[in-house]
Amino acid sequence: MTENDGLRREIGVWGLASNSINIVIGAGIFIMPAIVAERLGAASILAYAICGVLIMLIMLCFAEIGSKITITGGAYSYIEVVFGRYAGFLTTNIFIFGAAVMANAAVANLLADTVAYFFPAFKVQWVRGLFFITMFAGFAYWNVRGVKKGMLLVKFNTIAKLTPLLFIALFGWIWFTPSNLSWASTPSLLDLGDVSLILIFAFTGAETGLNVSGEIKNPKKTIPKGIMLSVLIVVVLYMLIQISAQGILGETLPNFKDAPLAEVGKKMLGPIGATLVIVGAFFSMFGNLSGFALNMPRIIFAAARDDVISPKKLASIHPRYSTPHVAIIGYATLACFFACTGEFKQLAILSSASFLLIYLGVVLAVIKYRVTKQAEAGAYKIPGGYVVPFLSVMAILWFLSNLPHNELTAMLIFLALLSVIYLITNLLRKKSA
């Protein structure tokens, strides 16, 4: 299925890879080394390998389905084309209100933790709450006033965040203590599963680059190459960062949960190194938040306009500024609420689980599309028959099986509510027709 909605196809392999890398490498990696090391110690690299393999498998599935269904929309389009409107409705809502909102709230908490490295008052709950309210209100204000003003908040992000990460990854070995990398024991499968479910948060997003499928030139060749190149670069970079952090800080790494890489930077270059990492982390997290605040309300607006989500009021446009003000204010309010009431680990797990559900839908779409549709000439097909899709399904289900009871219950209730809402709106739509 190939359409371009009138869009020009100008994005090549490196353009797609660069876009995906920029999306994936965000806030999570600045704190993950300490969280992973707390459970796994020097064996932390195993969790990165597991997440890397899973993302590789999933992205192969994205590459195949993305080379066959090349309309703009990414995962939502793939799932809706193959499984129909109900599946598309679930995907959109899970992405907006599960993956995106929870990720936004988790990153907001990370930002507060990062600022607390220099200003300990940000560890106090009411100070954090005031910070969140001020920040999200500011995002909403600027975005309601116009998209150009909103875009000003998204700039200067990539170089600022990549500079300290690349420095630690490429030159950290100079400050290594080799004994810090020796394993005391091999972690259990349960520990690996629990940690990997949180760590996958730092790997999600590569598929978002496929939302511009309608603007990718020669998509049947460009999508597989670009998406796999981006995943490979991210996995290698993350592994090098974890090895550097473990090699430099050793057993003390879990003691620096608020800003582990800042401590690594301090060991490497003193206070200047710590400052460089904190500034990079700040730009990364703030850029991530401002990007979500700019883009997600537009997705909500479009979904409400097309009757994919309710209420219809979310598709309102401001009479003066011509922006989707209701969607902007609604999204900022939700993200702020969860940022104030949650904490990073819990929010990251909920966001990861939401992404994994969407990934599961895409993998199943690959299988069904193969069975029901005739193979298109020149379309990419994963080698090995159904081995990769099958392994992807099993791996995703294993990840989801590690969900804590409360988070699993919340996800099931959320899916049930979405199904009821879809049923009701569908019945009302049929009556009014």
C-alpha positions as CSV (number, residue, x, y, z in Angstrom):
1,M,0.0,0.0,0.0
2,T,1.7,3.2,-1.2
3,E,0.5,6.7,-0.9
4,N,2.3,10.0,-0.2
5,D,-0.7,12.3,0.5
6,G,0.9,14.8,-1.9
7,L,4.1,15.0,0.2
8,R,7.5,15.2,-1.5
9,R,9.8,12.1,-0.9
10,E,13.2,13.6,0.0
11,I,14.4,11.7,3.1
12,G,17.2,9.2,2.4
13,V,19.0,6.5,4.5
14,W,21.2,8.9,6.6
15,G,18.3,11.4,7.0
16,L,16.0,8.6,8.3
17,A,18.8,7.2,10.5
18,S,19.7,10.6,11.9
19,N,16.1,11.4,12.7
20,S,15.6,8.1,14.5
21,I,18.8,8.4,16.5
22,N,17.9,11.9,17.6
23,I,14.5,10.7,18.8
24,V,15.8,7.6,20.6
25,I,18.8,9.2,22.4
26,G,17.0,11.3,24.9
27,A,16.7,11.6,28.7
28,G,16.7,7.9,29.7
29,I,20.4,7.2,29.1
30,F,21.5,9.9,31.4
31,I,20.1,8.0,34.4
32,M,19.8,4.4,33.3
33,P,23.4,3.3,34.1
34,A,22.8,3.7,37.9
35,I,19.3,2.0,37.8
36,V,20.6,-1.0,35.8
37,A,23.8,-1.3,37.9
38,E,21.8,-1.3,41.1
39,R,20.3,-4.8,40.2
40,L,22.9,-6.2,37.9
41,G,26.3,-4.7,38.8
42,A,29.0,-5.2,36.3
43,A,26.7,-7.6,34.4
44,S,24.5,-4.7,33.4
45,I,25.8,-5.0,29.8
46,L,23.6,-8.1,29.5
47,A,20.4,-6.0,29.9
48,Y,21.6,-3.7,27.1
49,A,22.3,-6.7,24.9
50,I,18.8,-8.1,25.6
51,C,17.1,-4.8,24.9
52,G,19.3,-4.3,21.8
53,V,18.4,-7.7,20.4
54,L,14.7,-7.1,21.0
55,I,14.7,-3.7,19.4
56,M,16.6,-5.1,16.4
57,L,14.0,-7.8,16.0
58,I,11.1,-5.4,16.3
59,M,12.7,-2.9,13.9
60,L,13.2,-5.6,11.3
61,C,9.4,-6.1,11.5
62,F,8.9,-2.3,11.2
63,A,11.2,-2.3,8.2
64,E,9.2,-5.0,6.5
65,I,5.8,-3.6,7.1
66,G,7.1,0.0,6.6
67,S,8.3,-1.0,3.1
68,K,4.9,-2.3,2.2
69,I,2.6,0.3,3.8
70,T,4.4,3.5,3.0
71,I,1.7,6.0,3.9
72,T,2.4,8.6,6.6
73,G,1.4,7.6,10.2
74,G,3.9,4.9,11.2
75,A,2.7,2.2,13.6
76,Y,-0.9,3.6,13.7
77,S,-1.2,3.2,9.9
78,Y,0.4,-0.2,9.8
79,I,-2.0,-1.6,12.5
80,E,-5.1,0.1,11.2
81,V,-4.5,-1.0,7.5
82,V,-4.0,-4.6,8.6
83,F,-6.5,-5.0,11.5
84,G,-9.0,-2.3,11.0
85,R,-10.4,0.8,12.7
86,Y,-10.8,-0.6,16.3
87,A,-7.1,-1.7,16.4
88,G,-6.2,1.8,15.0
89,F,-8.3,3.4,17.7
90,L,-6.5,1.4,20.5
91,T,-3.1,2.1,19.0
92,T,-3.6,5.9,18.8
93,N,-4.9,6.1,22.4
94,I,-2.3,3.8,23.8
95,F,0.4,5.9,22.1
96,I,-1.0,9.3,23.2
97,F,-2.2,8.6,26.7
98,G,0.0,5.6,27.6
99,A,3.4,5.9,25.8
100,A,3.6,9.6,25.3
101,V,2.0,11.1,28.4
102,M,3.8,8.7,30.7
103,A,7.1,9.2,29.0
104,N,6.6,13.0,29.3
105,A,5.9,12.7,33.0
106,A,8.9,10.4,33.5
107,V,11.2,12.8,31.7
108,A,9.9,15.7,33.8
109,N,10.9,13.8,36.9
110,L,14.3,13.1,35.5
111,L,14.7,16.8,34.7
112,A,13.8,17.7,38.3
113,D,16.4,15.1,39.5
114,T,19.0,16.6,37.3
115,V,18.4,20.1,38.5
116,A,18.6,18.7,42.0
117,Y,22.2,17.8,41.4
118,F,23.1,21.5,41.8
119,F,19.9,22.6,43.7
120,P,19.0,20.0,46.3
121,A,15.7,21.8,47.0
122,F,14.3,20.1,43.9
123,K,14.2,16.9,45.9
124,V,11.3,18.4,48.0
125,Q,8.0,17.3,46.6
126,W,6.2,20.7,46.8
127,V,9.1,22.3,45.0
128,R,9.0,19.7,42.3
129,G,5.2,20.1,42.0
130,L,5.6,23.9,41.5
131,F,8.3,23.3,39.0
132,F,6.2,20.9,37.0
133,I,3.1,23.2,37.0
134,T,5.2,26.2,35.9
135,M,7.0,24.2,33.2
136,F,3.9,22.6,31.6
137,A,1.9,25.8,31.9
138,G,4.7,27.6,30.1
139,F,4.8,24.9,27.3
140,A,1.0,25.2,26.9
141,Y,1.2,29.0,26.8
142,W,3.8,29.2,24.2
143,N,2.3,26.5,22.0
144,V,-1.2,28.0,22.2
145,R,0.3,31.3,21.0
146,G,1.7,29.7,17.8
147,V,3.8,26.9,16.4
148,K,6.7,29.1,15.5
149,K,7.1,30.1,19.1
150,G,6.8,26.4,20.1
151,M,9.5,25.5,17.7
152,L,11.9,27.9,19.4
153,L,11.8,25.5,22.4
154,V,12.9,22.5,20.4
155,K,16.1,23.9,19.0
156,F,19.7,23.5,20.3
157,N,19.0,19.9,21.5
158,T,21.0,17.4,19.5
159,I,24.5,18.8,19.7
160,A,24.1,19.6,23.4
161,K,23.0,16.1,24.4
162,L,25.3,14.1,22.1
163,T,28.6,15.9,23.0
164,P,28.9,14.6,26.6
165,L,27.5,11.2,25.7
166,L,30.0,10.7,22.9
167,F,32.9,11.9,25.0
168,I,32.1,9.4,27.8
169,A,31.5,6.6,25.3
170,L,34.7,7.2,23.3
171,F,37.2,8.3,25.9
172,G,35.9,6.8,29.2
173,W,38.3,3.9,28.9
174,I,41.2,6.2,29.7
175,W,39.9,6.4,33.3
176,F,38.9,2.7,33.6
177,T,39.7,0.5,36.6
178,P,39.7,-2.9,34.9
179,S,38.6,-4.8,38.1
180,N,35.4,-2.7,38.1
181,L,34.2,-4.6,35.0
182,S,34.5,-8.1,36.5
183,W,31.3,-10.0,37.3
184,A,30.7,-11.1,40.9
185,S,27.9,-13.4,39.6
186,T,25.5,-14.0,36.7
187,P,22.2,-12.3,37.2
188,S,18.9,-14.3,37.4
189,L,16.4,-14.3,34.5
190,L,14.0,-12.5,36.9
191,D,16.4,-9.7,37.6
192,L,17.2,-9.4,33.9
193,G,13.5,-9.2,33.0
194,D,12.7,-6.6,35.7
195,V,15.6,-4.3,34.7
196,S,15.1,-4.8,31.0
197,L,11.5,-3.6,31.3
198,I,12.7,-0.3,32.6
199,L,15.8,-0.1,30.4
200,I,13.7,-0.5,27.2
201,F,12.4,3.0,27.9
202,A,15.7,4.3,26.7
203,F,15.5,2.4,23.4
204,T,12.0,3.3,22.3
205,G,11.3,5.8,19.6
206,A,13.3,4.6,16.5
207,E,10.0,3.7,14.9
208,T,8.8,7.3,15.3
209,G,11.0,8.2,12.4
210,L,8.7,6.2,10.2
211,N,5.8,8.6,10.9
212,V,7.3,10.5,7.8
213,S,7.1,7.4,5.6
214,G,5.2,9.4,3.1
215,E,8.3,11.6,2.6
216,I,10.9,8.9,2.4
217,K,12.4,8.4,-1.1
218,N,12.6,4.8,-2.4
219,P,11.0,3.6,0.9
220,K,11.3,-0.1,0.1
221,K,15.1,0.2,0.3
222,T,15.6,3.3,2.5
223,I,13.4,2.2,5.4
224,P,15.2,-1.2,6.2
225,K,18.6,0.4,5.8
226,G,17.9,3.6,7.7
227,I,16.1,2.1,10.6
228,M,18.5,-0.7,11.2
229,L,21.5,1.6,10.9
230,S,20.0,3.9,13.6
231,V,19.3,1.0,16.0
232,L,22.8,-0.4,15.6
233,I,24.4,3.0,16.3
234,V,22.2,3.5,19.4
235,V,22.9,0.0,20.9
236,V,26.6,0.4,20.5
237,L,26.6,3.9,22.0
238,Y,24.5,2.8,25.0
239,M,26.8,-0.2,25.6
240,L,29.9,2.0,25.5
241,I,28.3,4.5,27.9
242,Q,27.4,1.7,30.4
243,I,30.9,0.1,30.2
244,S,32.5,3.5,30.8
245,A,30.3,4.3,33.8
246,Q,30.9,0.9,35.3
247,G,34.6,1.0,34.6
248,I,35.0,4.4,36.1
249,L,32.7,4.3,39.1
250,G,32.6,0.5,39.8
251,E,30.4,-0.5,42.8
252,T,29.6,3.1,43.7
253,L,27.7,3.6,40.4
254,P,24.2,2.9,42.0
255,N,24.9,5.6,44.6
256,F,24.5,8.3,42.0
257,K,20.9,7.6,40.9
258,D,20.0,11.3,40.3
259,A,22.8,12.0,37.8
260,P,25.2,9.0,37.3
261,L,26.8,10.4,34.2
262,A,27.5,13.7,35.8
263,E,29.6,11.8,38.4
264,V,31.3,10.0,35.5
265,G,32.1,13.4,33.9
266,K,33.4,14.7,37.2
267,K,35.8,11.8,37.5
268,M,37.0,12.4,34.0
269,L,37.3,16.2,33.9
270,G,36.5,17.4,37.3
271,P,33.7,20.0,37.9
272,I,33.8,21.0,34.2
273,G,33.0,17.4,33.2
274,A,30.0,17.3,35.6
275,T,28.7,20.6,34.3
276,L,29.1,19.5,30.7
277,V,27.0,16.4,31.4
278,I,24.4,18.3,33.4
279,V,24.0,20.9,30.7
280,G,23.7,18.2,28.0
281,A,21.2,16.3,30.1
282,F,19.2,19.4,30.7
283,F,19.0,20.3,27.0
284,S,18.1,16.7,26.2
285,M,15.3,16.4,28.7
286,F,14.0,19.9,28.1
287,G,14.2,19.4,24.4
288,N,12.3,16.1,24.7
289,L,9.6,17.7,26.8
290,S,9.2,20.7,24.6
291,G,9.1,18.5,21.5
292,F,6.4,16.3,23.0
293,A,4.5,19.5,24.1
294,L,4.7,20.8,20.5
295,N,4.0,17.6,18.6
296,M,1.6,15.5,20.7
297,P,-1.3,18.0,20.8
298,R,-1.2,18.1,17.0
299,I,-1.6,14.3,16.9
300,I,-4.5,14.6,19.5
301,F,-6.1,17.3,17.4
302,A,-5.8,15.2,14.2
303,A,-7.1,12.1,15.9
304,A,-10.1,14.0,17.4
305,R,-10.8,15.7,14.0
306,D,-10.9,12.2,12.3
307,D,-13.1,10.8,15.1
308,V,-10.4,8.4,16.2
309,I,-10.5,9.7,19.8
310,S,-13.1,11.6,21.9
311,P,-14.3,14.2,22.7
312,K,-14.6,16.2,19.5
313,K,-13.8,19.4,21.5
314,L,-10.1,18.3,21.3
315,A,-10.2,19.3,17.6
316,S,-11.0,22.9,18.4
317,I,-8.9,25.7,16.9
318,H,-8.1,28.9,18.8
319,P,-9.9,31.8,17.0
320,R,-6.9,34.2,17.3
321,Y,-3.8,32.0,17.2
322,S,-5.1,29.2,14.9
323,T,-3.6,26.5,17.2
324,P,-5.3,23.4,18.7
325,H,-5.6,25.1,22.1
326,V,-7.8,22.5,23.8
327,A,-5.6,19.7,22.8
328,I,-2.5,21.6,24.0
329,I,-3.9,22.5,27.4
330,G,-5.4,19.0,27.8
331,Y,-2.1,17.3,27.0
332,A,-0.1,19.6,29.3
333,T,-2.5,19.1,32.1
334,L,-2.4,15.3,31.9
335,A,1.4,15.2,31.7
336,C,1.7,17.6,34.6
337,F,-0.7,15.6,36.7
338,F,1.2,12.3,36.2
339,A,4.6,14.1,36.7
340,C,3.4,15.4,40.1
341,T,1.8,12.1,41.2
342,G,4.3,9.6,39.8
343,E,8.0,8.8,40.0
344,F,10.4,7.9,37.2
345,K,10.6,4.1,37.5
346,Q,6.8,3.7,37.7
347,L,6.1,6.1,34.8
348,A,8.9,4.6,32.7
349,I,7.5,1.1,33.1
350,L,4.0,2.2,32.1
351,S,5.4,4.0,29.1
352,S,7.6,1.0,28.1
353,A,4.6,-1.3,28.5
354,S,2.5,0.9,26.2
355,F,5.2,1.0,23.6
356,L,5.6,-2.8,23.8
357,L,1.8,-3.2,23.2
358,I,2.1,-1.1,20.1
359,Y,5.2,-3.1,19.0
360,L,3.3,-6.3,19.5
361,G,0.5,-5.0,17.2
362,V,3.1,-4.1,14.5
363,V,4.7,-7.6,14.7
364,L,1.3,-9.3,14.4
365,A,0.5,-7.0,11.5
366,V,3.6,-8.3,9.7
367,I,2.5,-11.9,10.1
368,K,-1.1,-11.2,9.0
369,Y,0.0,-9.0,6.1
370,R,2.2,-11.9,4.8
371,V,-0.7,-14.4,5.1
372,T,-3.5,-12.2,3.6
373,K,-1.6,-10.0,1.1
374,Q,0.3,-10.9,-2.1
375,A,4.0,-10.1,-1.8
376,E,4.9,-6.8,-3.6
377,A,7.8,-6.7,-6.0
378,G,10.8,-5.0,-4.4
379,A,9.3,-4.9,-0.9
380,Y,11.7,-5.8,1.9
381,K,11.1,-9.2,3.5
382,I,12.8,-10.3,6.7
383,P,15.1,-13.4,6.0
384,G,14.2,-16.6,7.8
385,G,10.5,-16.8,7.1
386,Y,8.5,-16.3,10.3
387,V,11.4,-16.8,12.7
388,V,12.0,-13.1,13.5
389,P,8.3,-12.2,13.9
390,F,7.8,-15.2,16.1
391,L,10.8,-14.4,18.3
392,S,9.7,-10.8,18.5
393,V,6.2,-11.9,19.8
394,M,7.8,-14.2,22.4
395,A,10.3,-11.6,23.5
396,I,7.6,-8.8,23.9
397,L,5.3,-11.2,25.9
398,W,8.3,-12.0,28.1
399,F,9.0,-8.4,28.7
400,L,5.3,-7.7,29.5
401,S,5.2,-10.7,31.9
402,N,7.6,-8.8,34.1
403,L,5.1,-5.9,34.7
404,P,4.5,-5.4,38.4
405,H,0.9,-6.3,39.5
406,N,-0.3,-2.7,39.9
407,E,1.0,-1.6,36.6
408,L,-0.4,-4.7,34.8
409,T,-3.8,-4.1,36.4
410,A,-3.7,-0.4,35.4
411,M,-2.9,-1.4,31.8
412,L,-5.8,-3.9,31.6
413,I,-8.3,-1.4,33.0
414,F,-7.1,1.2,30.5
415,L,-7.6,-1.2,27.6
416,A,-11.0,-2.1,28.9
417,L,-12.1,1.5,29.1
418,L,-10.8,2.2,25.6
419,S,-12.8,-0.7,24.3
420,V,-16.0,0.6,26.0
421,I,-15.4,4.1,24.7
422,Y,-14.9,2.8,21.2
423,L,-18.1,0.7,21.4
424,I,-20.2,3.6,22.6
425,T,-18.9,6.1,20.1
426,N,-19.3,3.6,17.3
427,L,-22.9,3.0,18.3
428,L,-23.6,6.8,18.5
429,R,-22.0,7.3,15.1
430,K,-24.2,4.6,13.6
431,K,-27.4,6.1,15.1
432,S,-26.5,9.6,13.8
433,A,-25.7,8.3,10.3
